[in-house]
Amino acid sequence: MNNINILIAEDNEISRELISTILKTQGYNIIPASDGDEAIDVVSCNIIDMAIVDLNMLPKGGFEFIRHLVVNSIKIPVIIITSDNSSDVLMRANELGVERLLQKPVDPDKLINVVQHILKRYGHNLNAIAVQRYETSYAPSQLMQRAIELAERNVKSRKGGPFGAVIANNDGEVLGEGANGIASRIDPTAHAEIMAIRQAAEKLGCPDLSECTLYCSSEPTMMGKALITSVGITKVYYGLSHAEINNLRTEHKHKETEYIQLGHEHAVTMFKRWEAMDEKLKY
């Protein structure tokens, strides 16, 4: 066992435990914090060799914690973990001297390699570290809890509605996460389950998610269900049904779309002309 202390500041318990488990098996001493304020307290009371922080923590987030380090001339290498890959985040991270930015869900091997690389650069001897197999699997109840927590965080950060989703493989390993981003992205397709599916497909390098299970805080949308079918997901867990959501909402209820047939005769004529033209092309 070595004497390297790593602070992990993450307000989501499951994510914090995931990162802690990965790094503990590499022999690091882990000191957890649930937000920026607690992280500042940890730094003031302990010798910290590295900090891994989430950006969107409440009441104080990752950038506030890093600014505290800068203002007080505390030299600790910082890794940011986030699901936000916008250019604004990258610019702010560079301005504050952040060592690395990792996207959620964190890939275990990449996390280990990045941590080792940065620690070696800061003069730490890692030869004595005992490497063990890390366990990153979760039970369905934990994965559903994560989806609901993503939904809750999304509302608190005012990025979108109370909808979150997580995709895991058959071993319970997280492959993708998503939260409703219709408001923040100005994207009507940015439903939680769609964002999670995009992330999982990108991580796997293929659109086949037939060996995966989807966990949603609420029943997937019609658009989401179409995508779920197309990527081959055969099992979906959800917390709230559409009917329950409609009953719980007191305002902003969506009006049903009215479909009206118009111009039927012209449409029929157009279609017959196309069919006749298509028949001629065959001969």
N, C-alpha and C positions, 0 to 999 in steps of 0.2 A: 504494500500500500504506500502511496506517495503522499506528499503534503500539499498538493495543489488544490486550492479552494476555488470552486466555481459557483458564482451566484446565478441562479435561474429565477428571473422575475417574469412571471406569467400568471394572469388572473384566472385562467382556466385550469382547474385541478387536473383534468385528464391530460392535457397537453404538457403541463408541468411535470407530471409523473412520468410521462413518456420520455421526455428529454432527460430527466433525472436518471431513469432506469438505464438508458443507453450509456450515459457517461459514468454512472457508478460502476458498471461492469468493466470500464476501462481503468478503474482504480482511482478516479477523482473523488474528492470530498465535495458533496453538493450542499449548498445552503440555499433554501427556497425563499421566495418572496412572492406575495400575491398582487403587489402593485408598486408604483414608483416610490411612494413614501416609505413603504416597508423595505424596499431595496436600499434606499438611502440610509436607513437605520442599520441594515446589515453591514454596509460598507464602513460606517462609523464605528462599528463594534468588532469587526473582524478584518483579518488580512485576506483580501480577495485578489486572486491572480487573474481572473477573467469573469466577465459578466455577460450573460445571455439574456436579452430582454425582449419582451413583446412590445410592440408599439402602442396598441390600443388597450391599455389598462385604465381602470377607473379606481379612484379619482385622479391619479397621476400616472401618465403614460411613460413610454420608453424615452421619448425625446426630452421630456422634463427631467428624467433621471440622468440622462447623459449630459444635459446642460449643467446640472448640479456638479457633476464630475469636472467639467471644463472650468466652471467658475471657481471651484475650489482647488484647482490644479491637482486633481487626483488622477494619477496615471494608471488606468486599468483598461486593457483591451476589451472592446465591446463588440459582440455579435448581435445583430438585430434579427428577430424572426417575425415575419409578417406575411399576410396574404395580399398586401398592397404592393404592387410592382410599378407604381406610377413614377414618372420622372421627378416629381416634386419630392417624393420620399427619398429617392436616390441622391438628389442634390442636397437635401438637409442632412442626410447621413454623412455625405462626404465633407460638408462644412463642419460637422461636429467631430470628425476624425474617427468615425466608426470603421472598424476593421473589415467587417463583412456583413452582408445582408443575405439571409437565407429565407426562401419561400416556404410557406406552410402548404401541406404537411411536411414536416422536416424528414428528409431522407437520412436514416441512421448512419449509413456508411459515409455519406457526404459530411454529416455533422462531425463525426469522429475525425475524419481527415482534416477538416477545417480547423477544429480545435487543436489538434496536434501540431499542425503547421504554424499556427499563430503562437502557441506556447513555446515551441522551439525557437521561433524568431525572437521571443522575449527572453531567451536564455534558460529555459527550464529543461532539466534532464528527464526524459521520459523513458529511459531504459528499464526502470524498475517497475513500470506499470504492468499489472497482471491483466491480460485480456481474456475475457470470458464471453460466452454467447449471450447476446442481449435478447430480451423478450419484449415484443412490442404489440402483442395481441390483446384484444379487448373483447369482453362479453357484449352481446346485443344490448343489454340494458345500459352499459357504459357508453356505447356508441350512440344510442338514442339520447342519452343525457347530454352528450357532446353536441348533437344536432340542436337540441333545445337551447343549450347555452349559447351556441352561435346565433340563434334567432334572437335571444335576449340581448346579446351584445350588439347586434345589428341595430336594434331599436335605440339602445342607449347612445350609440355613436351617431344616430340619425342618418344612417346610410341607406336605410330601406325599411321594409316591413318586418314583422316578427316571424321570419321564415329562415330556417337553416337546414343543411343537409350534409351527410357524411357518407362516403362510399368506402367499404372495406372488402378485402378478399375473404376467402373461406377460412383463413387462419385468424381473422379478426384484425388484420393489419390495415391501418388507414391509408387509402390511396388518394383520396380527394375530399375536399371540403368546399362548401359554398354557402353564401348567404344572399338574400334578396338584395339586388343592387339596381333595381329599376330606377329609383330616384337619383342615386349618386352617379350612375353611369349614363343616364338618359338612354337606357337600352331596354325596350319592352320585352326582350328575350332573357334578361338577366334574372331568371328565377333561380332559387337556391339549388334545386336539384340539377338544373342545367349547368350552373357554374361548377358544381361538384363533379358532374360527368365529364365536362371539358377538362378539368384538372386531372382526373383519374386517367382518361384516355391519353393525355399528354405524357403523364408519368409512365404509363405502360408502353407507350409508343404504338398503340393500335386502338381501333374503335370497338374491339370485341371485349365487352365487360360481362360476358356470360358467367364468369366465375366469381362475380362480385355481388354484394348485397347493398342496397341503398337504405339509409335511415333518414327520415324527414320529420321535422317538427310538425308538419302538416301534410295532408294528402297532396300529392303532386298535382300540378296544373295539367290541363289538357295537352298543352305544348310539351310539358315535361313527360307526360305519359307516352306521348308519341316517340320522344327521344329514348325513353327507357326501353321501349319495345325494339327500337332500331339498333341499340347497342347490345341487346341480348340479356339485359338484367331480368332475372326471373323471380326475385324476391325483394319486396319493398316493405319496410316497417314505417308506420307513420303515427304521429301523436294525435292530431285532430283531423276529423273528416271535414269535407267542404260544408256539409249541413251544420256541423257544430260551429264552424267559423262564422257562417252567416247568422246563426242565432246569437253568437257572442258579440258581433259587431253592432254597434248602436247607430253608426253613421257611415257615410262613404260607401254604402252598398252599391254594387255594380248593377246597372239596369241590364235586363236580358236583351240580347241583340235580336232585332226584328229582321227576318229574312223575307223579302218580297220579290216575287217573280215578275219581270218586266221585259218587254221586247221579245216575247217567246217566238212569234212567227218569224221575225228577222233572224233570230238565233238559229232556228231550225233550218231556214234556207241556207244560211252561211255554212252550217255543219254539213248539209247535203252536198253543197258545192265542193267542200273540202274532200268529202268521201268520194265523190265522182272523180275528182282530180287525182286522188290517191290511187284509185282503181286503174286509171289510164296509165299512171307511171309504172304499174306492175307489168305492163305488156310492151 
